[in-house]
Amino acid sequence: MIGAYYRFFKWQLISRIRTKPFPYPFIERTQLFVKRGMTGATGNIYAGLHEFFDMGFLLHVLRDEDMFADVGANIGSYTILASGVVGAKSVAFEPVPSTYNFLQKNIEINNLHKIAKAYNVGVGNEKGILKFTKDSDTTNHIVLEDADNTSTINVEIITLDDFFLNNQIPSLMKVDVEGFEKSVFDGGKNLLANPQLKALIVELNGCCHRYGVDEKDIHQILINNHFKTYHYSPLERELVETDTYNTEENTIYIRDIEWVKNRISSSKKFKILGKSI
């Protein structure tokens, strides 16, 4: 607890002195470009891993021969863990240009350009152009109808099936698109059916209603593709199957549980704020 307060006050002081984005130590030898107001990035400063259970799962499951797909990458915290810490290959999709620029900077500062590729596109159920909000940090999202006082930009949309037709299939994929998850999966039916995709990290946080979608339908799509829901405790390296998805945080979906368990049990240890996981 004392350490958390120390990190909080240290960041508050530094971020007031340094008003422009600057590189800040992340996990092991990696760094992240950060600035005051970046919710996800500063969460890593306070907690080591701002989404501890899911990021710990990623660290323990991936290996350097794997591909990781980061759909809704934001500034790339997950991508830097996958490629910068584990050494896996990554493809990261971030639609908002200003956020994408930070994603690119994070790949460059960690010298990951050979194994991590960033794409300034959105992901959906068909190719096209859609409007995105641009001033909402981690909660930028697709706007299907013009809204008053909402600043938007036009963004190219691709599908997962088109992209992975000629690219290595990911072993693990994270999807965090602020409610647009069903469209992402509708455009990735072949990928979801591919047994090389072993596990998913998906955020179902109540935003789907803005697109007229029930999150239970998204959950059922994944269940129909033989994924099951789990909670992971990185400190104990313990997986527990759950009854349904998490409505407040990410949900881990696993299709090949034996493959995942083998990866977890054989994973090296990682230092997070002085503790080993």
N, C-alpha and C positions, 0 to 999 in steps of 0.2 A: 504494500500500500504506500509506504514512504517513497519507494522507487517511482511509482506512478505519479505521485504529486511532484516529485523532483523533475520528471520528464515533462510534465505539464507546464510547470512554471519556467523551466528552461526554454521550452518551445515558445511560450508566450513572450519571453524576453527577446529571444533571437529573432522571431518573426516581426517584432516591432522595429528592430534595428535594421534588418535586411528585408526591405519591402519588395524587392524583385525576386523571382524564382531562383532557387539555388539548390545544388545537390546536397542531400542529407543521407547519412549512413542508414542502410536498410538491414537486410539479413546477410550474415557472413560478409563477403567483400562487395556486395552490391550497394547501389545508391539509387535514390529517387529524387527527381526534381520536385521541389515543393514550394508552396507559398501560403501565406495566411489565407484561410477560408476554404482550402481544399479538404473537404470532409474525409474522403477515403484515405488520402495520402497522410494527413495528420493523424488519423486513427492508427496508422502503423507506427508513428512516433510514440504515441502514448502507450500502445498495447503490444508493440513488437509485430504482431500480425493483427490487422484490424478485423479480420474474420477468422478467428483463431482455429475453430474446428475444421472449416473447409480448406483453409490454406495449409493447415497441418496435414490434412488428408492428401492434398496435392503433393506436398513434399515427400510423403511416405510412399505414394503410389507410383509416381513418375520415375522413369529412368532416361538415360541419355539417348537411347534408341527410339524413344517414343515421340509422338506428335501430340501437342496440346493445342486446342482451339479455344480462343478467348473471344466470345461473342458479346459485345458490349464491354470492351476492354477498359474504358475510361483512360487513366494515365498509365495503365499497364502493371499494376501491382502483382497480379497473378502471372502475367507473362514474364516479369522479371524473376519471380520465384521459379517458374518452370524452366526458363532458359538460363538465367543468371546464376541460380543456386544449384538446380538439379542438372542442367546441361541438356535438357530435352529441346527438340525443335518446337517452335511456336508459330501460330498464325493468329494475329490479333485484329479484330474488326472494331473500329471506332468511327462513328459517323460525323461527329461534331468537329470541325476543323481545328478550333482552338484547343480542344482536349487532345485531338490526334497529334498536334504538334508536341505536346508534353509526352505522349506515348512514344513518339519518334525520338525525342531527346533522351528518354530513359533507356531506350534500346541502344542509342549511340554512346551514352556515357558509360554504359556497362559493356561496351564493345561486343554486342550481340548480333550485329547486322548479318552475320553469316548463318545464324540459326533461328533468329526471330524476325518475322516479317509483319509489318503493320500495313493495314489497308484502310483508307479513309472512305469507308462505305458503311451503309446499314445492311442488315440482313432481314429478309422477309420471305413471303411465299411466291413472289415473282419479281422479275427484273423491272426496274422502273425508277421513278423519282418521287420521293415523299418529303414532306416538310418536317423538320425537327426543331424543337426549342433549342436555344443555344446559350442561355444564361443561367442554367440550373444545376451546374456542377454534376454531381453523381446522379441527379434525377432528370437529366435531359431525356426527352422522349418524342416519339412520333406524334404529329398533330394531323388528324384526318380532316378536320374542319377548321377554318380560320377562326381564331379566338381573339377577342378584344384585348389589347394591351399585352399580347404575347409576341415576343420577338422570335422569328423563325428563319430558317435557311432551307434551301433545297439540297437534298442529299441523294446520291445514287444508291439504289438498293440491288443487292445480289441475292442469290439463293445458295444454301449450303450444298445442295446436290450438284449444282453447276460448278461450284468452286472445287469440291472434292472429287469430281469426276476424274481429274487427272493429277490429283495431289494425294500425298500420304494420308490415310485415314487416321484421325486422332484416337488415341487410347482413352483420353479424358477430355471432356469439353465443358466449359463454364458458359452459362447463358444468363445474362443479366441485362434485360432490355426494357425494363420499366413497363411491363404489361403487354409487350408485343410478342411474348414467347410463343403463342400458338402459331402466329404467322411464320416465325423462325422455323418451328418444327414442321409446319405444313410444307415449307420449301426444302425440307431436309428429310423426306420420308425414306429415301434410299440410304442415307447416312444412318438414320436411326435403326434401320433394319440390318445394318452391317455389323456382324459379330466382333469386328476389330474395335468398335467403339465399346469399351468396357464399362465406363461410368460417366456420370454427369453431375455437375453442380449447378442447380437451377434456383433462381430467386422467383418465388410466387408470393408477392407481398401485398396483394389486394389491388394492384394497379390495372389488372386486366379488364376491369369493368369499363374503363374509359374507351375500350374498343368493342364493347358488347360481348365480352367473352367471360365464361365461367371458368375459374381456375381448376375446378374439378375435371373439366374436359381436357385440359392440358395434362393433368396428372394421369388421366385415363389413357391418353395417347402413349405416355411412357410405360404405363403398366402393360398395355397391349403389345409393346415391343420388349416385354419380359424384363423390364427394370423393376427393382424393388427399392423402397426407401429405407435409409439408414441414418443413424446418428453416429458420429465418430469422435472419440476422445483421444487426441494426440498424445497426451502425457502417458496414458495407459495403453495406447495403441489398441483401443477396444472399439469394435463395431457392434452396434445394437440395431437390429431391424425394428422399424417403427410401423405404426398402423397406417399413417398417411403422411402427407407433406407438411412442412413447417410453414405456417402463415406469417411468421414474423421475421424469420431469417432464411438463409439458403437451405435447400434440401439436397442431400446427397442421394443420387439414384445409382444403383449398381446392378449390372446385368450378369457379370461373371464374378461371382462372389469368391470362388476359389482362387482365381487369378489375383484379385484384389488382396485377399488375405495373405497370399504368398508374397506379394510385393511389400505389404506392410511389415510382415515379420522379418523380411530380409533387408529392410531399408537401413541406411546409415543414420546416425544421429545428427541433429541440427541444433545449433545454439540459437535460442531466442531470448534476448535480454538476460543472458547469463545462465539460462536454464536449458537443459537438453531435452529434446523431444524425439 
